[in-house]
Amino acid sequence: MTHVPPKPSLSFLLAALVLCLGAGSASAQVSRTLSTPGPTAQAQKVYNLLTDLENNSRNGGTKQTIMGQHCEAQKEAYAGEYWVKVGDISGRRPGFVEFDFGPGNYRNTYAEAYVDYAVGFARDRFSYGEGIVGFSFHMSYPGASVKSWPNNFRQSWMDYAWFGRVINWQANTAEYQALLRDLSFAADKLAYLQQQGVPVLYRPFHEMNKKGSASPFWWANQDPAQYKQLWNIAHDYLVKTRGLKNLIFVWSPYEWDGTYGGDPWNYYPGNDRVDVVGVDIYHGNPYFPAQFYTGLAGYNKPRMLAETDKLPVRWGDSRYGTVSELDSRPWAIYSVWGDSLVYNLGTTSPNDWNVSSGYKAIKDTYGYYGTYWRVLTGGSNATYNWGALR
């Protein structure tokens, strides 16, 4: 399908122009300033690492990527099962682990034991110097009586007026109050992690550009100005109202291929509300289209492949040719979604790219060493000193 180029803002075009004019230019450097004023020392150290990785990828320095793994605690035998499984297969563990505060277990609350286990697992990984951590939030629509996966999605009765009530803080609507109640659940957990000295890459309201045929979330495919208002409400609530200083905010649209996702540019909340820009990719072969990596460059933020189902490195064999996404596009973080590490998404059939030839892609990715470690891994056998970030 022919891709229709996006219509980014003037500031986006100017940033991209600066990037093209000279990789060594000081103006091409990604800033270390976070959207949270006065961040914790640990949050600043983690962000400094991400900006260093991004600047190196742009300016000819050592190109390295943090390998990540999302863990679906509500589906795992124990929270962090797939983080551990990576190590069982490859001998090394992810340097980044992400959990989710939702989607709940079909009750009227997000307060499930697996959430606390996930928070504890994330706390330990950072506290033990084994990696950095993140949380997303598949939030049921505000006011939903049941916190469930189906209630993450657009409902037939939702209209423009309903979403307007969700973000109508001026009138303090019932829908807005319900939104704050849901956000307060995440805020309580994030506040605990702040008390423990743990910074968090927080990734809310993702895939906002997902098209209707692809089952969009309730916050997706909305008016861009209203979506940005939603983001700003959440940012202000967490940072200003709740006083959280340990957050690194990640904005991650869906792959904007024209089929599954539309152009995301108008949904960008602004440089003062976003710290990391990412993308979720689930279609196409492992040679991911360059448009996603290069399209995010103009924001001058660290770039993250926030969700995907394919490992990025696989040295060729009789089944597949050689692929090294990290040589082509050294994302600051490259994170694999849940059990798609070994299964095709949403099924129990093997994810052949990752598991064939004795899990070759997983082993090749986590063992990628040239003249230096190209992949930053975690755990007790890490290829990076994560303890320096504490």
N, C-alpha and C positions, 0 to 999 in steps of 0.2 A: 504494500500500500504506500502511495506517495505521502511523505510527511509534509504537512504544511508548516513552514517555519513559524515559531512563536513570535509574538510582538512584545518583546521585553521592554522595560522602561529605559529611559535615557541613561539613568545611572548604571543600569545593568550593561548597556552597550559600552559605556565609557570604561567600566571595569574590565570588560572583555578586551577592549582595545589596548588598555594598559598591559594586560597579560600578554597580548600578541607582540607588543612593541619590544619587549626584551625580558627574557626570563630572569636575568640577573638584576633587573631594576628594583631598587628599594621599594618603589611604589607598588610592585607586584606582590609584596609581602602580605600575608594574611595577618590581621591584627590579633593580638592576644587579649583584647578587651571583651569581657563577657557581657551578656545582656542583663545579668544580675549585678547591681551595684554592690561593691564590697563583698565579693565572693569569699568563701572559706579558702584557706590556704590549700587544702587538698583539691578543691574544685579548680582553682587556678593552675595548680601543677598538672592536673589531668588535661586541662584545656591547652596548656603550653605544649604538652606532648602532641596533642592532635594538630595544633597549628604548626609545630615543627615538622611533623610528617607531611602535612599539606604543602608547606613551603619547600621542603626538599623535593617533593614530586614536581613542583612547578619550576624550580630554579636550578635543577641539575645536581642536587645533593643525593645522599644515600636514600634510595627508594625502599621504604618498608611499609608494611600494612599490618594492622592488628587484626588477627582472625577472631571472629565472634560467633557465638551460638545463642540463639533464642531458645529458652526452655519453657515449655507449656506445662507449668507445675500441676495444673488441674488434670492433665492427661498422663503425667509421669508416675512411675512407681514411687518415686521420691523426688522432691524438688531438686533440680540440677542433674537429673538422670542423663540427659543428652550431653551436658558438659562433661560428665564423667565418661560417657560412652566414646566421645571423641578420643580421649586419652587411652581408653582400652584398645581402640583400633590403631591409633597412630603412635602412641607413646608420648604424646604431648597434648596439652589441653588448651582450650581457647583463652586468649588474653582478654576477651570481653564476653560477659554473659549478660543476657537481657531476660527479664521476666515481665509479667503483665499483672496489673491490678484487677483485671476482669478475667473472664466474662461472668463469673458467678456460677453457682450450682443450682440454678432454677429455684432460688428462694428470694426473699425480699431484701437481701443484704449482700454486699460484697465480702462481708466478714467471714471468710472461710479459712480453715486451718492451713490449706495449701498456700495461701497468700503469706501468712506469717512464716511458714517454712521457706518460701521464696525470699522473703526479706532477710531472714536469718542466713540463708545460703549466700546471698549477695553481700551482706555485711562481712561474712567470714572471708570471702574471696579477696575483698579489698584489705580488710584488717590483717589478713595473713600475708599480704604482699604477693597475691597470686593473680591479680588482674584488676581490670576496671569493670564497672557494672552499669546497667541501665534498666529502666522500666518503661513499658508502653502502657496504654490504658484503653482496652476495648470496652468502652463505656456504653452501657445500655442507655436508651434515650431518656432524658430527664423526665422523671415522673413515672417511669415504668415500674409496675408493681412487682415484677420479677426481673432479677438481674440475670440475664441469659444471653447466650450467643445470638439467637434469633432477634432479640430486641436491640442488638447493635445496629440493625439495618433499617433502612427507610421503610416506614409503614404506609399502607395505602391511604390512610387518612391524613398524613402529614402534608401541609401546604406551606406556602410562603408566610402566611400569618402565624402559623405555629412556630416556625423557626424564629421569626421576629420576636415572639414572646419569650423564647428561651434566652435571648440576648438582651432583653429589655430591662436593663438594670435600673434605668430611671424610674420605671413604674414598679419595680420590685415584684414582678409577676410571680405567680405560683410556679411557672415553668423555670424562671430564673432561679428561684429559691431551691427548686429541685436540682438544678445544675450545680449550685454551690454545695448542696449536701453530698452529691457524688464526688465533687472535687475535694471535699473535706476528708473523705476516706483516703484518697491518695495522699493528701497533705499530711495526715497523721502518720502514715508510714514513712513518708519522705522526711518528716521532722525527726522521727526516731533515727533514721539513718544519718541525719545531720548530727544528732547528739553523739552518734558513734564515730563521727569523723569520716563518714563515707560520702563522697560525691556521687551524683547520679546523672547519667544521660537520660533525660526525660523526654519521651517521644509521644506526645498526645495528638489526637485528631489527624492521624495519618491518612494517606490515600484520599485526600479531599477532592481530587480530580478524577476519581474513578467513575466510569461512565455507567449509565443506567442498566445496560445489559449485563454488567459485571457485579451486580449486587452491591451497590454502594452503601457505605455506612450512613447513619442519619445525618452526620455533619457534612457529607460529601455531595458534590453537585449542587451546592447551594450558591446563592449570590456571593461572589468573592468578597465584597465589602462586608457582608454579614458574617462570612466565615472568619475574616480577619478580626472582626469584633469578638467572636467567640474565643479565638486564640488569645486576644488581648485580655479578655475577662479572666481566663485561666492563668495567664502570666501574672497579671496584677494580683489576683487572689493568692497565688502561691508565694510570690516574691514580696508584695507589699502588705497584704492583709496577714498572711501567715509568717512572714519574715524569713522565708527560706533562702539560704545563701549557698546551698550545696548543689544547685541545679545547673545543668548544661542542657539547653533546650534544642531538641532535634526536630526539624521540619522535613517530613519525607512524603512527597507525592508518589502516586503510582506511575508506572512506566507510561510515558506519554507517547504511545505509538500510534494514536489515532483510532485504534480498535478498542482497547481496554481502558485507556486513559486519555483525557484531553490535555491540552497545554496547561501547565500548572502556574504559570508566571503571575497571573493576577491574584492568586491565592497567597502569595508570599507576604507574611505579616510585617516584614521590615527588619533591617539589620539590627535594630535596637531591641528586637524581641526574639531573635533566632541566633543560635550559636553554631550549629552544625546543619548542613543541608544534605539531604539524602534522597534515595529513591528505592522503591520496592519493585523488584523485577521477577516475574515468574514465567515469562514466555521467551522463546527463542533459544538458540543454541548458546553454549558458553562464551562464544565470541560476542559479548553483549554489544549492541550498537553503541558507537562512540557518542551518539547524541546525548545520552543520559549523563555521562561523565563530563563531556565538554559543555553541555547545556547548563550545568550547575556552576561552572567555573567563574562566571561573572559576578556571583555574589561575594566572592572573596571570603569564603568560609571553608573550614575543613569539610571534605566530602566523604559521605558514608554510603555504602551499599547496605541499606538498613534491613532488607529482607530479600532472600532469594533461596532457591532450592538446589543450586549447583555449586560445588566446590570450584575455586577459581584456577587451580593448577592441576594439570594431568599430562604427564609425559606420555607420549604416544605408545600404543601397543597394537595388537592385531584388531582390536575393536574400534579404537578411536585414534584420531590424530592428536598431535601435541597442542595443548592450549595453555597459555599462561596469561590470564586476564590481568594479573598483578604486574606483569611486565608492560602490558599495553596501557593499563589504567590503574596506577597504584593508589587505590582508595585508602583513606586514613584508617577506616574500619570496614571490614567485609564480613557481614553476619549472615549465617544460614538459619532458616526458620525451622525450629522445632524438629519433629520427627521426619521432616523432608530430608534430613541428613541421610536417612537410609530408605525412606519410602517415597513414592510419588505423592505429591500433595493431596491430602484428603483421602488417601487409600492405604491399603496394606500391601500393595504391590511394590517390588523393589525399585528404588531409584537407580536405574542401571548406570547412569553416568558416575554416580558416587560409589556404588558398591561393587561393580563388576571388576574382575581380575583381582579379587582379594582386597576390595576397598582401595583400589589404586589411587583414585583422585583424592581421597581423604589423606592417605599416607603421603602422596606427593606434595600436597599443599602444606601439610604441617611439618614436613621434613625439608622444605625448600631452603637450601643453603647454597649460595654461590661463593663469592668471596666474603660474604657476610650473611647473617640471617635475614632473609627477605620477609619472612613472616614472624611477627611478634606473637609468641604463644604465652600461655599462663601456667598456672599450677606450680608444683614444686620443682618442675624441670623446665622452667621458663627460659625463653630466649631474650628476655628483657627484665631489668631489675625493677619490678613493680613496687617493691618496698620503698623506693626513693620517692614515691608519690604520696606516701602517708603523712 
